[in-house]
């Protein structure tokens, strides 16, 4: 790999990490719509294929959330088992559904749901 390509890859990684960090700060304060924004970031900077980008987004958010919850305070271990069941059920069925639905349909659905959430939060901010 040439020096120029190596520098471009390094710069791309730095940009991705910087933007992901900024979105994480936003998500920490507000949370609303951050998953959609992170998905858009991953689609543009990491992988343009929706199923792969969504998997990357889920792994990043899952790892970050787990780290925060472990460090931040007490964990309600009684809630861990049902959450784990939901996690594994969703991670098993989600890709099966995503492979059968067109990327265009998923993008429109994500946009519509994001817009609906924004309107809901605007009308009922508490």
C-alpha positions as CSV (number, residue, x, y, z in Angstrom):
1,X,0.0,0.0,0.0
2,X,1.4,3.4,-0.9
3,X,2.0,6.1,1.7
4,X,-0.8,8.2,0.3
5,X,-3.4,5.3,0.6
6,X,-2.2,4.5,4.1
7,X,-2.5,8.2,5.1
8,X,-6.0,8.3,3.6
9,X,-7.1,5.2,5.5
10,X,-5.7,6.6,8.7
11,X,-7.4,10.0,8.1
12,X,-10.7,8.2,7.4
13,X,-10.4,6.2,10.6
14,X,-9.7,9.4,12.6
15,X,-12.6,11.2,11.0
16,X,-14.9,8.2,11.7
17,X,-13.7,8.1,15.4
18,X,-14.1,11.8,15.8
19,X,-17.6,11.9,14.4
20,X,-18.6,8.8,16.3
21,X,-17.3,10.5,19.5
22,X,-19.3,13.6,18.8
23,X,-22.4,11.6,18.1
24,X,-21.8,9.7,21.4
25,X,-21.7,12.9,23.3
26,X,-25.0,13.9,21.7
27,X,-26.4,10.5,22.4
28,X,-25.3,10.7,26.1
29,X,-27.2,14.0,26.6
30,X,-30.2,13.5,24.4
31,X,-30.3,10.0,23.0
32,X,-33.1,10.7,20.5
33,X,-32.3,9.6,17.0
34,X,-28.7,8.9,17.8
35,X,-29.0,5.3,16.4
36,X,-30.2,6.7,13.1
37,X,-27.4,9.3,13.0
38,X,-24.8,6.6,13.8
39,X,-26.2,4.4,11.1
40,X,-25.9,7.2,8.6
41,X,-22.3,7.9,9.7
42,X,-21.4,4.2,9.3
43,X,-23.2,4.0,5.9
44,X,-21.2,7.0,4.7
45,X,-17.8,6.3,6.2
46,X,-17.5,2.6,6.9
47,X,-19.7,0.4,4.7
48,X,-22.5,1.5,2.2
49,X,-24.3,-1.8,2.5
50,X,-27.2,-1.4,4.9
51,X,-27.1,-4.8,6.7
52,X,-23.4,-4.6,7.3
53,X,-23.6,-1.0,8.4
54,X,-26.4,-1.8,10.8
55,X,-24.5,-4.7,12.3
56,X,-21.5,-2.4,12.9
57,X,-23.8,0.2,14.4
58,X,-25.4,-2.4,16.7
59,X,-22.0,-3.7,17.8
60,X,-20.6,-0.2,18.6
61,X,-23.7,0.9,20.5
62,X,-23.9,-2.5,22.3
63,X,-20.3,-2.4,23.4
64,X,-20.5,1.3,24.4
65,X,-23.7,0.8,26.4
66,X,-22.4,-2.3,28.2
67,X,-19.2,-0.4,29.1
68,X,-21.1,2.5,30.5
69,X,-23.6,0.4,32.5
70,X,-20.8,-1.7,34.0
71,X,-18.8,1.3,35.0
72,X,-21.6,3.8,35.9
73,X,-23.3,2.0,38.7
74,X,-25.4,-0.8,40.0
75,X,-26.9,-3.3,37.6
76,X,-30.3,-4.8,38.1
77,X,-29.2,-8.4,37.4
78,X,-32.9,-9.6,37.5
79,X,-33.4,-7.6,34.3
80,X,-30.3,-9.0,32.6
81,X,-31.8,-12.4,31.6
82,X,-34.9,-11.0,29.9
83,X,-32.8,-8.4,28.1
84,X,-30.4,-11.1,27.0
85,X,-33.3,-13.2,25.6
86,X,-34.5,-10.2,23.6
87,X,-31.0,-9.4,22.5
88,X,-30.4,-12.9,21.1
89,X,-33.9,-13.1,19.6
90,X,-33.5,-9.8,17.8
91,X,-30.0,-10.5,16.7
92,X,-31.2,-13.8,15.2
93,X,-34.3,-12.6,13.5
94,X,-33.2,-9.1,12.5
95,X,-30.7,-10.2,9.9
96,X,-33.2,-12.7,8.4
97,X,-35.7,-9.9,8.0
98,X,-33.1,-7.4,6.8
99,X,-32.0,-9.8,4.0
100,X,-35.5,-10.2,2.7
101,X,-36.5,-6.5,2.7
102,X,-35.0,-4.2,0.1
103,X,-32.5,-1.6,1.3
104,X,-34.7,1.2,-0.1
105,X,-37.7,0.0,2.0
106,X,-35.5,-0.2,5.1
107,X,-34.1,3.3,4.5
108,X,-37.6,4.8,4.0
109,X,-38.8,3.0,7.1
110,X,-35.9,4.3,9.2
111,X,-36.4,7.8,7.9
112,X,-40.1,7.7,8.6
113,X,-39.6,6.3,12.1
114,X,-36.9,8.9,12.8
115,X,-39.2,11.7,11.6
116,X,-42.1,10.3,13.7
117,X,-39.9,10.2,16.8
118,X,-38.7,13.7,16.2
119,X,-42.3,15.0,16.0
120,X,-43.3,13.0,19.0
121,X,-40.4,14.4,21.1
122,X,-41.1,17.9,19.8
123,X,-44.8,17.7,20.8
124,X,-44.1,15.9,24.1
125,X,-40.6,16.9,25.3
126,X,-40.9,15.5,28.8
